[in-house]
């Protein structure tokens, strides 16, 4: 299974360093020479991008939860639920009894209490 780092490195490596006559990959050079630029570029690479889940094959869009170490799998295969109120991904273990994220569950409870 690929990680997001491997996918990003593969994309970077398509940009060749032929003019420098080096046998080093672009991703390696960028990560070693300027780690900040490498990580900022990763953010740009994944921001709003759509990826194919390596477990189920379905396409999923990045919602700012991806890191370099993450596997290229969709939230469903990663055991995440999506809050119907705000769209935030929540781990199944943290899923509130109201079937929404904790923040939206607290808001719903406060609105319910105020209505009483």
N, C-alpha and C positions, 0 to 999 in steps of 0.2 A: 504494500500500500504506500502510495506517495504521500509526502508531507507538503504543506504549502511552500516550505523552503525549497524543496526539490522542484516543484512546479515553477516557482519564481526563478530559480537558478537556470532551469531549462530555457525559460523565456529570455533571460539575460544572455545566455550562451549563444542564442541565435544571432546576437549582435557580435560580430567577429572582430578580433584585434589584428586583422591581417596587416594593416599598415605598420604595425610595430614588429611584425615578424616574430611574434611570441607564440608559444604553444600553450599558454595559460588561458583558462576560460575567463570570459568577461565577468561572470558572477564572482569567481575567486578573486580576481584583481580588485573589483569594486569593494567586496567585503573586507579585503585585507588593507587596502589603501584608504578607504573612507567608509568606515562602518556606519556612520551617521547617514550618509547618502544612500548606502545599501538599505538601511531600515526605512528611511523616508520613501525610497523607491518602492519597497515592498508595500507600504501603505497605499501608494498610488496604484500599484499593480492590482491590489485586491479590492480597493474601494469601489463598491457597487458592481464589481465584476461577477459574472455568472460562471460557475464551474460545474462539471459533471461529477456527481457522486461516484466514487470508486466502489461503493458497496452495492447500491441499488440502480445506478445509472441515471437517476433523475437529475435534472439541472437544479441548482440552488444558487441564490444570490447572496453575496457577502453582506452581512449586516454588522460589520465592525467587531465581530468576535474572533476573527481569525488571527493566529499568531504564526510565526515561522515553524513552530513545532506541531501545529495542528495537522491532522490527516485531512485529506481531501474527501470529506464525507459530509452529507447533508445533515441539517439539525435533527431530522427524524432518526437517522441511523446513529447519530451521536447521543441519542436519548434526551433530546431537548424538546420542549413544548413551546409553542408560540402563543403569547398572551393575545386574546382577541381584542383587547382594549387598546393596547399601545404597540403591539407587534414585537415586544422584547422577547428574546429567547430565554427560557428558564429551564434548568435541569429538571428532569422528571422527579428527582428526589425532593426538590424544593417547590414543587407544584402545589399551590394553595388549594384549600378545599373548594374554593370558588372557581377553580379552573382558570386562573389568571395569575399574573405575577404578584408578588407580595405588595408592591407599591399600589397597584390598581385594586387589589383586594382590600387594603387598608382604606383607600379612598372610597370604595363601595360601601364598606362598613360604616365609615363616618357619615356618608350621605344617607344611609339607612337609619342611623341613629338620629340624625338631624330631622328626618322626616317623621319620626315618632313623636 
